[in-house]
């Protein structure tokens, strides 16, 4: 029988290699099992020449192996030399297929039939061998590959990279690095932000996008893979691009079947869940420890520290604290109670619903990006209309939400374990209400980046945030004294649906009684008249539709489809009918809404013969506006060219209100009939420009205006993300003197002009001065509202919300 090892380490990645190095230094009888013929297969499979980062920078490295940022090849060479120098016992081509036995007496069966005996086992097998696969039609096409070894191998190809993490970004950058290769590289991200990737990588990608090296497409997913083509699902509908190769880097999941067969339990049934572990990395199977990516810690420095620590724990060092302990101790220092770091981590994990399924290791990483805070009773956490996109989770106490601006004493509570601030997280809007501590309070403030990362990596957290935000949106929308208990069945049976542009959620003439609440995006309502679809109305985010058949029965009376890529809450009609029946006030409100829609339908039917020409024209205008991005606008500038005399007073007034730099280009943009949409900010419901602003300089004001504050660093991300070309990067002029100072004393430039001295200094192409992002802010803070509208002598320029003009009710007014 073979000798028994004190510890067997499975997998020679950064975590396993570091563990083996520590075991060798402590003279523990050990063996490092590696299924390939080389060390650290994950790093070995990185693309050639890849720059490997050493993050987080504030974390010290605790390992017998060296590691610093550098090229893949140099790092692997150092590790090979140090592994040999430390006397690590490595067995190559040794892949475990079965683990049996108990602590002190494990038997590991290898793929070749050999057996290895162990007292303890350290699993450091990673997750890269179990990648997430493409699941769209054609996902098994030969164009698709899940690994990129050498970007330099590919020439003259149209290559699409799918994935928003570091691997996907680095693959895209590598394929586009050498212009001589002549590759056309596209990267797809289903979200508006690259939440999983390191900031440095995102910055490099954005720069490559600006330079035209990589086509960066956010909010885009693959719809179908064809030979030589890839069909994309975008915000504005489907698009087909040429594609010779797809590099799919969509993450990976733990090799669950093998791990569970070893007797190890996971935190949940989710495919991407991680094993249950103690703070010392021990699994639910005594004697088997789990470290590295399989434990939920994919960063190299974390993995190497865990490798060192786990061997110390196995060797009896019970007093060893993790390397991030000093950082976390400092974070928790101001909280009451004198708890240890481990106690605080467990305190937050147990008490906050969205954190319940995080492991202790994931909690440590999560808290590095978050801030625990305490508030005394009565203290204000944030005030209504304050900028802010962070999420707050209540670990102890409760908060009071002020719901009546005229009477702060009227509040609703949010209890312990729940969250608040989700509106800012989801929509980017300013805080919707003032929130106070109803009692002494302990919360964790989760940055937007950390919240997005949490939702992307922990499915249970995403479900919890979605449920809470759905529940609150329904209560706010329907009101009538409803409580969360009243709508619990409605929320339980509801479904979040992603709807592509042009896709119908309701078809005219179909059956069904479900109600749809528009969560993100917008919808248009159409009715078929004389064999042609006639535009009836526009529904922005926050609207609901579908109640007519629920209340009155019959077939659907109109078609409702997405104006842009949208997200809706599908509410089970039968569940909502129970709520209506129990709440007469809500039923009356729903019937009033239904009656107004019935009036519109009746009006169109009555006018379909005598008024068909006007209806056709109006429908064409409405569809033109939706096609040009008005479907996601909250405030848009329109110009009636029948009234416009081309005086350009609107541009001059805009410039005069903004130190001489106009935010408006009157002549640019598209026109339908006599209606012109100039190049000016639409103040989108979910602004593209907010997608990745490093200093968080873009906010939404109390009147809905999207503005850029003085913390802008001029990175240009907002300009790249805006699909309407309404943001530019420019040098910022000094403040102008008042109009009276110019008029009576000749101070400063005239109306609509920038400072003359500043203009002269900035006309020199050899003088490089910092630039900042410039866009329309709806003249926020200026009495009288938007200057462009006030300055128009003929009334041709108007700023309106889409729902104010995209309604067939306008026809009724004109007819009257």
N, C-alpha and C positions, 0 to 999 in steps of 0.2 A: 504494500500500500504506500502511496506517495506521502511525503512529509506534509504536515499541516502548517499552513502559514498563519502568522498572527493577524495579518490583514491582507486581503486581496483587493486590489483596486481595479475596477472594470472601466476601461476607457482612458486614453492618454491625452485628452484635450488639456487645456490650461488647468482645469480643476484637478483631474486625475494625475497629471504630471507633477503638479505642485504637491499633491498628497504623497505621491511616491517619493519625491525628493525629501519631504520631511520624514517619512518613514525610514529612509536610508540614513539620514543624519542622526536619527534616534536609535539606529542599529536594530530596528524592529524587523523580524523576519517577514518579508513581504514579496509580492509579485505584482507587476503591472501588466494586465492583459489588454492587448491591442489587436483588434480584428484585422487590421491592414498590416502592411510591411513597413510602416513608418509611423513616427510619433505625430500626435495632434492632427488627426485627419481633418477636423473642421477647419483649422487654420491652413492646413496643407491645400485644401480645396478652394481657398480664397483665390480670386483671380490674380494672375501674375502681376507683380509690381504694386499690389494694393498697399496703400498706406493704412496701417493699423493704429487706431487711436487708443490712448491710455486714459480712459475716463472711468469714473468721475475724478476730476483733477484734485479735489480736496481730500480724497481717500488715500491713506498711506498703503503701500504694498507690503504685505506680510507673507513672505515666501522665501524658500531657499533658492528659487530660480529668479533670474532677473527678467524684468519686463519694462520697456518704455516704448513710447510711440515710435514707429519706424516701419520700414518696408517688410512685407511678409517674409521674404527670403532671408533677411538679416535676423529676424526674430526666430525663425525656425532653426537657423544655424546655431544661434546662441543656445537654444533649448537642447538641441542634440548634444552639443559639447558639455553643457552643464549636467545633463542627465547621466552621461557617461562618467563625468568627473565625480559625481555624488555616489556613484556605485549603485544606481537604481537597477533593480532586477526586472528586465522587460522581457515579456514573452510575446513575440509577434505572431500574426496569423492565428490568433487565439480568440475565437468568438463564442462567448457563452450562449447556450441555447436553453439551459435549465438550471435553476438553483433550488436545492432541496435542503432540508435539515433545519436545525435550530441554532441559536446563538452558541458559539463555542464549538459547533460541529456541523458546518455547512459543507455540502458537496456541490461543486460547480461542474456541470457537464459541458464540454466544448463541442463545437460543430464537428471536429474531427474524431470525436469519441473519447478523447482524453478527459480525465477528471482531475479537478484541483480541490484540495481540502482547505478550509479556512475557519478561523475562529470568528472573525468579523469580515464584513464586506463593505466596501465603499463603491457605490454606483455613481459614476461620472460619465455616463454614456451619451449625454446630450440629446438633442431632438432632431438634428439635421437629416438623419436617415429616414424621417417620416414627414416629408413636406406636404403642405396643403396643396391639393391638386385643383386644376381648372375644372369647373363643373358646368360650363356653358356648352351648348351644342358645338361639336368639333373639338372639344377640349383634349381629346386623345389624338389629335392630328399630329403628324410627324414634324410639323413646324415647331411644336412646343418642347422646350427643354427646361429642366429645373436646376441646372448648374451651369456656371460660366467659368471655365478654367483660365482661358487666355483670350482677352479681348482683341489682341493683336492678330488672331487667326482669321478675323472676318473682314472682308472687303466688299465695297459696292453693294451693300445689302440694306434693305428697309427692315430695321429691327425694332420690335416693341418690347419694352421691359414692363412687366406688371408687378407692382409692389411699392409700398410707401415706406419701407424700412431702410436701414442702412445698406443692406445687401443689394436691394433693387437700385437705390441711388448710385452706389459705387459701381455697379455693373453698367448703368447708363452712362456715367461719366467716363468709365474706362473705354467703352465702345466708341465714344465720341471724341476721345482725347487727341487722336492723331488724325488731322485733316486729310492726310494722304490715303487713309483707309476709305474715305468717301462714303461712310455709312450714314444713313438717315435714321436717327435714333429718336424714338418716342417713349416716354414713360407715363404710365397710367396710375392714377391714385383715385380710389373711389370716394375719398373724403376731400374736403377743401383744404385740409392741412396735413402736413407730414408729421403727425404727432409722435410716431414711434422712433423717428430718426434723430440723430445727434444734430444740434444746431449748426455745427460746422459743415456737415454734409449737406444740409438743406441750403445753406448759404452758397456753397459751391454749385449746387444744382440750379438755384435761381440765377446765378451769374451765367452758367452755361445756357440757360433758357434765354436770357437777355441777349447773349451773343449769337443766338441762333444755332448753337451746337446741339441742343436737345429740345425737342418739342415737349414741354411739360403740360400734361393734361390732368387737371383735377376734376373731381366729381364725374369721373368717366370710368366705365367698366366694360370688359369684353362681353359682347352679346353673342357672337358666333365666330368660330374660326373656320375659314375656308382656305382652299389651296391658293396661296399667294395673296390672300386678303384677310383682313380682320374687321369685323363689324363692331362698331363701338356704340355704347349707350351713353349719350351725353345729356347735359342739361336741356339742350334744345332738340333732342330727338336722336335718331340713329344716323350714323355716318360710317362709311366704309373707307378704309385706308389700305394702301398697298403694304404687304407684310411678307417678308421672306423667312423671318425667324421670330419666335417669341421666347423671351427669357422670363419665366414665371418665378418670382421670388416673393411668395405670398405668406411666408412664415411656415412654421412647422408645429407639430403637436407631439407630446410625449409618446414613446412606443408603449402605449398603455397595456396592451395584451400581455406582453412579456413581463412588465413591471408588476401587474396585478397577479400573474401566475406565481410570482415570488412571495405573495402574501402581503403586498403593500397596498394600502388603501389610498384613494384620492379624495380631494376636498369636495368634489361634486361629480355628477355624471357628464358634465360638459367635456367635449372632446379636447379642449385646450386647458382643462384643469390640471393642477399639479398634485404630487403626493402630499399627504399629511406628514409634517415633520416637527420634531421638537427643536428648541433653540440650538441644540447640539447636533442637528441634522439627522437624528435617528428617526427612522420611519416607524410605521405601526408594526412592522416585523422586527422584533428585537434583534439587534446585532447587525442589521443592514442599514447603512447610512446613505443618504442621497445628497449630492452636491452639484453645483454648476447649473447649466441650462435646464436640466431635468428638475431642479429645485425651484426654477422660476427666476434665476439670477443669470442672465446671459452675458453680462459684461465681463471681459477677460480679467480685469483687476479683482472684481468680486469673486470670480471663480477661483483664482489663485489663492486669495485669502482664505476661502472656504477649504481648499485643499490642505493648507497648512493647519487651520483650526481643527478640522475633523480628526486628523491624526493626533493632535495634542489631546483632544477629548478622549479618544480611544486609549491613549497612553495614560490616562488618569488625571490630566490637568483640568480639574473642574473649575478653577478660578479664572481661566482665560476668558477675556472679553473680546467680542468681535472688533475688527479694525475701525468700524464706523461708530463705535461706542462714544468716543469723546464728542463727535458731532451731534449725536442724538441727545447726549446728556445736556449739552448746551441748549438745545431746542426745548427740552422739558424743564429747564431750570426754574422758570418763572411760574410753573404750575403748582398748585397747592397739594399737599399730601405726602410729599417726600418719597414718592414711588421710584423704583429702579427703572431703567430703560425698558427691560423686558416686561415689567408690570404695566408701564404706560402703554407699550405696544399692544399688550393683551387687552388693556382697558379700552382703547379705541377700537380694536378689532371686534370685541364682543358687543360693544354698545352701539356702534354705528352700522346700520343695516347694510350699506353698500360695501362695507369692509369685511363682512362676516366670513366670506369664503377665501380671504387672503391667508396665505401661510405666514408664519412668523418671519420668514426670510423676505417674502414679498412686502410685508409690513415695514420692514426696515428700509427697503429701497423706496417704498412709497413715501415714508416720512422724510426722507432726504430731500424730496421735492415739495414738501408741504409744511405748513406752520401751525403748531398747536397754540391756541390762544385762550385766555380767560377774560371774562367780563363780569363786572359787578351788576347786581340787579338795577335796572333802569338805564344802564349804559346803552348808547346807540351803537349798533354794529355797523350799519350803514344807513344813509338817508335816501329818500326817493330822489331820483334823477342823478344820483352820483354815478360817475363812470365806474365800471367794474365787471370783470368776467369770471372771477373766481367763484368757486362753489364752497359752501360752508356745511359741515356735518356736525350734528349736535351729539356730543358724547355724554354730557351731564347737564341737566337743567332743561329749560325751554325758552322759546322766544315769542314775542308778540308782534304781529304784523298789523300796522296801521292801515285800515281800509277806507277811512273817511278823512280826506284832507282837512275838512273843516272841524273835525272832532277827533283829536289824537287818542282819546280815551276808548274809541270804538276799535277793537282789535280782534284778530283771530289768532289762536295759538298754533305753534308748530312744536311738536313734542320731541322728547329725547329719542335719539336713534335716527331721526329723520334728517333731511337736508333742506337748505334754502339757498337762494341765489341762482337757481337753475335757469331762470329766464336769461340772465346775462350770459351764462355759459352756452345756451342753445342758440340764442338769437343775436348776441352781441349788443343788445340794447342796454341803455342805462338802467339802473336799479328801478324796479317798478313800484316799490313801496319802502317806507321807513320801517326798519326792524330793530326792536329793542330787546334787551335781555329781560325776560319776565321774572327771572330769578338768577342767582349766581350761576354762571354758565362756563362750561368748558367745551370748546369747539376745535375742529381742525379746519383751517382754511386751505383749500386745495386749489392750486393755481390752475389756470385753464389748460396749460400743457399737461400737468399731472392728471387732471380730470379726463382729458381726451385719451391719454395713455392708459389710464385705469380702465376706461370703457373698452379700449381696443384689446387689452390683454386679459381682462377678467369678465367673461360673459355675464356672470351673475350681477356684477356691479352695474353693467350697462342695462340689464333688465330692471334693476331696482330704480335707477335714475329715470328710465323711460316710464315706469309705472307711476312714480311720484309726479313727474311732470305732466303725464296724461291726466291723472286724477285732478290735479290742480287746474289744468286748462279746462276740463269739463265743468268743474265747479264754478270757475270764473265765468265761463261762457253761458251756462244755463241758469245759474243763480237760483232764484226762487226759494231761498232758505234750505237748499240741499246740503247734506253733510256727506262726508266720504263713506259713511255707512250706507247711506241711501243709494250710492252709485257703485257699491263694491262689486255687485254682479256685472254691471256694465263695464267696469274696468277689467274685471277678470276675463270677460269674453271679448274684449276689444282686441284689435290687431293693428299694428303699425305697418302700413303699406308704402313702398316706394313706387312712385308712378312716373314713367318716362314722359317727356314732352309729347303731346298729341294723343296719349293713351286715355281711353275713356274709363271712368269708374262707374258711370251709370249710362246705359243705352236707352234711348227713347223706345217705348213699346215693350221693354223687357219687364220681367217680374222681379220682385225683391222689395224688402222693407227696411234694409239696413240704412243707417245714417252715416255720413262721412264728414269728419271734421278736418279742415285743412290746417295742418300743423306747420308745414313749410311750403313755400311756393304759392301758386295761384291756379284757379280753374276758370274755364269759360263755359257758359251754358248756351246750348244751341237747340233749336227746334226745326224740324223739317217742314218747310212750307213749299208746296208746289214742286216737290222733288229736290229742293235745294236746302242746305242747312242755313238757317238764319240765326245770327248772333243775338242772344237775348240779354245776357249780363255777364259781368266779371265778378269773381269771388276771390278776395285776397285771403291771405293767411289769417286764421281766426274765425273764418266763416264756417257754416255747416250747411249741408244740403241732403235731401233725400227724405225729409219728414212728410212730404205730401202723401206718398203711398202708405206710409206707416199710419197716418191719421185717417185718411179718406179711403184707402184701399185702391184697387185698380192697378193699371200698368204705369210704368214710368212715363212721365209726360214730356221729358226733354233729355237730351244727352249732355253729360257733364264730363269734360276732359281737361287734362292738365295743359296749362298755357306754357309752363316750363317744367323741368324736372321737379317733382313735388313729393311731399310726404303727407299722408293722410292717416287719421285714426278711423278705422272702420268699426262702427258700433253696432253690435247685434241688435236688430230691430225689436225682437221679442223681449229682450232684457230691458231695453229703453222704454218700451210700451208699459211695462210694469211700473216704472218710475213715473211716467206721465199719468197713469191711472191713480197713483197715490198722491199726486201733487197737482191740484186743480190750477194753481197759479202758473205752473210750468206748462200745463196743457193749453191754457189761454194764450200764453206767449207763443207757443209753437203754432197754434191756429192762426194767430195774427200774421206770423211770418209766412205761413202757407197761403193765407188770403192774398197777401201782396204779390206772391209769385203767380197765383191763379189769375190775378188781374192782368199781369203782364202777358200771360199766355192767351187770355181772352182778347186782349187788345191786338196782339199780333194776328190772331185768327180773323178778327173782324176787319182788319186792314189789309189782309193778304192780297186782295184783288186791286182795290183802289190805291193802295199805298206801296205796291210791290217794288216800284223803282226806288223809292226812298229807303225802303228796308234793305234792298240789295246794296245800295250805296253805303248806308250806315254799316251794314255787316262787313263790307269790304274795308272800310276805314278801321273798324274795330279789329279785324283780323290783322291788318297791317300794323297797328299799334302793338298788338300782342307779339307778332313776329319780330318786332324791333325792340324787345326787351321790356315793354311796358308791363308785361305780366308779372314782373318781379319788382316793379317800382312802388315807392310810397309817395313820391312827389316828383312830377316830371314837367319840364318846360315844353310847351307847344306853341307854335307860331301859325296863325291863320294867314296864309299868303295872299288871300283876297284883301286883307287889311294892311299887311306889311308894306311900308314904302321904302324899305332899305336904308333908313337913316342911320342905322347902327347905334342908336342911342342906348339900346340894351347892353351892347358890349362896352360902350364907354362908361355907362353907369356901374357896370360890374367892376371894371378896372378902377374906377374912382373909389369904390367901396373897399378895394383890396390893394392899396398902395400902388396902384397903377398897373397891376397885372390882372387881365380879365380871365375869368374861369369859364367863359362862354365863347363858342365859335358859332355864330349865327348861320353862316352859309353852309357849314359842314352838316352832315346828317342826311337822312332820306326824307322823301316827300311822297305823299299819296293824295291825289286830287289837289286840294288847296291846303292840306294839313302837313306841316313840316316839323320834324323832330330834330332840333339842332344838337350839337355836341355839348351836352351839359349833364351834370350828375343826376341820376335818377333816384338816388337815395334808396337803394334796394332794400327790400325787407330783410334779406340775408346777404349783406354786402360781400362781394367777392374780395374787395380790397382789404377786408379785415382778416382774410384767411391766414396770412402769415406776416404779421407786423411785429418784428422782434421787440421794439420798446413798448408795444401796446399803445400806440399813439393815435389810433383811429377809434372814434366813439360815436355813439348816437345820442343826440341831444334830446331835450324834453319835447320838442316839437317834431321829432322824427328825423332831423337833419343829421347826416353822416359827415363828421368833420375830423380834421387832422390837427392835433395839438402841437405845442412847441417842442415836444420830446422827439419829434420825427428826426431820424438819423440819416435820411436820404438814401436808404438802401434800394429803393425802387421796386420792392416786392409788390406794393399796392398797384403801381402802374402796370406791372406785368400781369397781375391777376384780373384787373378790370377788363371785361370783354367789350366795353363801349368806348374806349379811348378817351375818357373824360378826365384822366389824371395825367399831369405832366411833372417832370422834374425840372425845377428852375431855381435860380439864385434868388434869395429873398431880399427885396428892397427894404430900406428903412421906412419907418412910419412917416406919413405925410402930414404937414401942417393942415389946419382946418381950412375949409373953403373961404371963410371970411378973411383969414390971414393972407391967403393968396390974392383975394379980390382987392383988399384995401392996402396991403403992404407988400404985395409981390413976393411973398415967401413961398418957396417950394414950387413944384410943378402944377400945371393947370389940371382941370378935370379930365380924368381918363388917362393921365400921363404918369409914368413912373418918375422918380427923382432923377433930374437931369445929370447930376454929378455921378450918381450910382450907375445910370445907364451908360455914361461915357466910360467909367471904369470897367464895366462888364462887357463892353464891346470889344475889348482886346482879347483875341483868342488865345494868347499866350498866358493870360492871367486866369488860373484855375481857382475858383471859389466854391465852397461847399453848396450843394443844392438840397432842396427839400421838396416834398410832394405838395402839389398845389391842386386844389379842386374846389368846386362849388360847396359852400356851407350854408346855402339858403339865407345868406346875410344874417346869420344868427347874431342877436344882440343889437341889431340895427332897427330902430323904430320904423314902422311902416312895412316891414317885410322885404321880400326880394327886390333889389334895386332894378333888376332887368324889367320886371313887370311894371314898377312904378314909373320908369322912364319912358315906356312905350307911349307915344302920343296918340296912336290910333286904337289901342286896346288889342293889338294883334297878339301880344305875348301874354300867355297865362301859365300859371303853375297850378297843377291840380293833381289830386290823387286819382288813380285809374278808375276807382269805383264811382267817381263823380261824373265821368263822361261815358264810360263803357256800360251803358245801360239803355235798354230799349225804351225806358220811361222818358228819355229825352225826346223820342219821336212823338210821344203823346203830348209833350209840352209844345213842340213845334206845330203839331196838328191843330192844337187848340188856338 
